[in-house]
């Protein structure tokens, strides 16, 4: 493809993203599937440019508003070429109408826009901080509350593209053997900083064609997500529930940590996702997982299995603010429930799932959010109404597991892109108090013990 044809493809892709109520990555996948004639290098270039424009959305739109121009896909693509890519206005204008597959010639107002943007850069001294760091208005106040004086640092890190992390499957491999298997496919991978099961891969190799992936030696999973699974600290032979299993990433990690022993129940209200996850379970060689669709968080199955499980993970639906590096469009496009709906939903899910935890068992609440409303405040509200649960500090979990220095201070696992180079995650580990035996049972046991001691003495 010529540079002009690539630019038109970017404009087409941005248009579909704007008009389709689905996440940008899903729209992109569908776009390229229906255009098999676009080669791999061109697909990569078009996708990278489209993602870059999504990451620069607020700044590009600030400039367009300043110039009195609507933020159409064409205008954003044009502004990106000049402001972010540093191309001269004359060079960019020449791409429009240049060839058969080029964008249509510029209208007079578009040509004027290009001239006015010429020699400017993406950021401007008069640009508000929230615009410069791409923070949407709805998230600014809670993000500032969460980050304090690190607001700008964390938000700027969220503008970067996320790295590609893998988790080894300990049922089939260790780090060394996985690294060697990937090297045979000319993929360079290094151990991650925090997760003992993680590998960070250089570049964006097509993992779907690699034997190490097809044979279940490795799974794609952000290091932060791996640490949430490690916080569950499941033991072989235990009974575990992943209450909001989704595509099954953490379910896989938990089942592998249990060495294929015991039982892991993957639950979700979206049965289709569980069905698709079954292929991942099979590929990993894990047979201690069973899937159970739920009609809602209050499904009768929960009541029937009260206090039956050693570990219950609630990976709650959330705003996803911690994943903005991967999903830059989600800052600006509300494709699911907003914060005002999510917070009560999370509380209801947590309350229901807590019923599954046996005395002495653990309840782990997790989100991929950075907002206190979905994290610390949610846990505080839960503990007020559930006095039989107490928080187990993350340092105690790590010490118990022999996992070395925990990646976060304080009672909770709180990960941020700038501090940990992972997606943003939160996890709280809570322990249900062990039930005391009824007094009459204690008396009976003591009497029996005294009788046994007397018999031994006589012998």
Buried (B, 14 or more C-beta within 10 A) or exposed (E): BBBBBBBBBBBBBBBBBBEBEBBBBEBBEEBBEEBEEBEEEBBEBBBEBBBBBBBBBBBBBBBBEBBEBEBBBBBBBBBBBBBBEEBEBEBBBBBBEBEEEBBEEBEEEBBBBBEBBBEBEBBBEEBEEBBBBBBBEBBBEBBBEBBEEBBBBBBBBBBEEBBBBBBBBBBBBEBEEBBEBBEEBEBEBEBBEBBBBBBBBEEEBEBEEBEBBEBBBBBBBBBBBBBBBBBBBBBEEBBBBBBBBBBBBBBBBBBBBBBBEBBBBBBBBBEEBBEEBBEBBEBBBBEBBEBBBBEEBBBEBBEEBEEBBBBBBBBBBBBBBBBBBBBBBBBEBEBEBEBEEBBEBBBBBBBBBBBBBBEEBBBBBBBBBBBBBBBBEBBEBBBEEBEBBEBBBBBBBBEEBEBEEBBBEEBBBBBBBBBBBBBBBBBBBBBBEEEEEEEEEEEEEEEEEEEEEEEEEEE
